[in-house]
């Protein structure tokens, strides 16, 4: 059952890959952009992350906390992120607990639909942005989804991807 607009966002407590505690309830009063990507080796997800990084100043200026969730392990995420400092929190969820709480879909049909929606170009662009080659380690059929959580903790925008590479427009986040 997918989540609905304006319902309370499912609460969670976790740590990011660098050990920082994240409790969604503690983020009330801020807008939160919560993105469920596939895995550290996904070139389309890498492209999305780099697209979001270009907006980091806007997120900061608008008091938006960015949480990026991946199916990869903490070790794999650290390998992917390298020694860089990022303005976002990256959360490793190889057990898919957060994916299940937010009803993130795995769909072979939607993954195949990606072939007709520009995935080849996105894969090519995303591969160029990797610092070093990465192997994929998540489910091939996970479909990325995104949520904007309002300052009141309610879901202000929900986007369940229709295929891999289907993301919220940046304006919808800002």
C-alpha positions as CSV (number, residue, x, y, z in Angstrom):
1,X,0.0,0.0,0.0
2,X,1.6,3.2,-1.1
3,X,1.7,6.2,1.2
4,X,-0.7,9.1,0.7
5,X,-0.2,12.8,0.4
6,X,-0.6,14.7,3.7
7,X,-0.3,11.7,5.9
8,X,2.3,11.6,8.6
9,X,5.6,10.4,7.2
10,X,6.6,7.0,8.7
11,X,9.0,7.9,11.5
12,X,12.5,6.3,11.7
13,X,15.7,6.5,13.6
14,X,19.0,5.4,12.0
15,X,22.5,6.6,11.4
16,X,24.1,7.8,8.1
17,X,27.1,6.1,6.7
18,X,29.4,8.4,8.7
19,X,27.7,7.6,12.0
20,X,25.5,10.7,12.4
21,X,22.2,10.0,14.1
22,X,19.1,10.7,12.1
23,X,15.7,10.8,13.7
24,X,12.9,12.0,11.5
25,X,10.9,13.4,14.4
26,X,13.9,15.5,15.3
27,X,13.8,17.1,11.9
28,X,10.3,18.6,12.4
29,X,10.4,22.3,11.7
30,X,12.6,21.6,8.6
31,X,11.6,20.4,5.2
32,X,13.0,17.0,4.4
33,X,13.7,15.6,0.9
34,X,13.9,11.8,1.3
35,X,15.1,9.9,-1.7
36,X,15.2,6.2,-2.1
37,X,17.8,5.3,-4.7
38,X,18.9,1.8,-5.9
39,X,22.5,1.2,-4.9
40,X,25.9,2.7,-4.9
41,X,26.8,1.1,-8.3
42,X,23.7,2.4,-10.1
43,X,24.8,4.9,-12.8
44,X,21.3,6.4,-13.0
45,X,21.3,7.0,-9.2
46,X,24.8,8.5,-9.5
47,X,23.6,10.9,-12.1
48,X,20.6,11.9,-9.9
49,X,22.9,12.4,-6.9
50,X,25.2,14.7,-9.0
51,X,22.1,16.6,-10.2
52,X,21.0,17.1,-6.6
53,X,24.5,18.2,-5.6
54,X,24.2,21.1,-8.0
55,X,21.2,22.3,-6.0
56,X,22.9,22.0,-2.6
57,X,23.0,25.7,-2.0
58,X,19.3,26.0,-2.7
59,X,18.6,23.2,-0.3
60,X,20.6,24.9,2.4
61,X,19.1,28.3,1.7
62,X,15.6,26.8,1.9
63,X,16.3,24.8,5.1
64,X,15.8,21.5,3.3
65,X,17.5,18.4,4.8
66,X,18.4,15.9,2.2
67,X,18.4,12.2,3.1
68,X,19.6,9.7,0.4
69,X,18.8,6.0,1.1
70,X,20.6,3.2,-0.8
71,X,20.3,-0.6,-0.7
72,X,24.1,-0.8,-0.4
73,X,26.1,-1.6,2.7
74,X,27.8,1.2,4.7
75,X,31.2,-0.1,3.4
76,X,30.0,0.0,-0.2
77,X,28.6,3.5,0.3
78,X,31.8,4.7,1.8
79,X,33.7,3.3,-1.2
80,X,31.2,5.1,-3.5
81,X,31.4,8.4,-1.7
82,X,35.2,8.4,-1.2
83,X,36.8,11.0,1.0
84,X,34.6,13.9,-0.2
85,X,32.4,16.0,2.1
86,X,28.8,16.1,1.1
87,X,26.0,18.4,2.2
88,X,23.5,15.4,2.3
89,X,23.0,12.4,4.6
90,X,23.6,9.1,3.0
91,X,21.9,6.1,4.6
92,X,22.8,2.5,3.9
93,X,19.8,0.2,4.1
94,X,20.8,-3.2,2.7
95,X,18.1,-4.9,4.7
96,X,15.5,-2.7,3.0
97,X,13.8,-1.8,6.3
98,X,13.2,1.9,5.2
99,X,12.3,0.7,1.7
100,X,9.5,-1.4,3.2
101,X,8.3,1.3,5.6
102,X,7.9,3.7,2.6
103,X,6.5,0.9,0.3
104,X,9.3,1.2,-2.3
105,X,8.5,-1.0,-5.2
106,X,10.5,-3.7,-6.9
107,X,9.1,-4.3,-10.4
108,X,10.7,-6.0,-13.3
109,X,8.1,-4.5,-15.6
110,X,8.9,-1.0,-14.5
111,X,12.6,-1.7,-14.7
112,X,12.1,-2.9,-18.3
113,X,10.0,0.2,-19.1
114,X,13.1,2.2,-18.4
115,X,14.5,1.1,-21.7
116,X,11.8,3.2,-23.4
117,X,12.3,6.2,-21.2
118,X,15.9,7.4,-21.8
119,X,17.8,5.0,-19.5
120,X,20.6,4.3,-21.9
121,X,21.5,8.0,-22.0
122,X,21.2,8.3,-18.2
123,X,23.4,5.2,-17.7
124,X,26.1,6.7,-20.0
125,X,26.0,10.0,-18.2
126,X,26.0,8.5,-14.8
127,X,28.9,6.1,-15.5
128,X,31.0,9.1,-16.6
129,X,30.5,10.7,-13.1
130,X,31.8,7.7,-11.1
131,X,35.2,8.4,-9.6
132,X,36.0,4.7,-10.1
133,X,34.0,1.8,-11.5
134,X,31.4,0.4,-9.1
135,X,29.5,-2.9,-9.2
136,X,25.8,-2.9,-8.4
137,X,24.8,-4.7,-5.3
138,X,21.1,-4.1,-4.8
139,X,18.0,-5.4,-6.4
140,X,17.9,-4.9,-10.2
141,X,14.2,-4.2,-10.0
142,X,14.1,-1.5,-7.3
143,X,12.3,1.6,-8.5
144,X,13.6,4.8,-7.0
145,X,11.0,7.0,-5.1
146,X,11.1,10.4,-3.5
147,X,9.2,12.2,-0.7
148,X,9.1,15.8,0.4
149,X,8.2,15.9,4.1
150,X,6.8,19.3,5.3
151,X,7.9,21.0,8.5
152,X,4.9,19.4,10.2
153,X,6.2,15.9,9.4
154,X,3.5,15.3,6.8
155,X,4.1,14.1,3.3
156,X,3.9,17.2,1.1
157,X,5.0,15.5,-2.2
158,X,5.2,11.8,-3.1
159,X,6.8,10.4,-6.2
160,X,6.8,6.7,-6.8
161,X,8.9,6.2,-9.9
162,X,7.2,4.8,-13.0
163,X,10.6,3.5,-14.2
164,X,14.3,3.7,-13.3
165,X,15.3,7.3,-13.8
166,X,11.8,8.8,-13.2
167,X,12.4,11.5,-10.6
168,X,10.7,14.5,-9.1
169,X,11.6,17.7,-10.9
170,X,14.0,19.8,-8.9
171,X,11.4,22.6,-8.7
172,X,9.0,20.2,-6.9
173,X,11.5,19.7,-4.2
174,X,12.4,23.3,-3.7
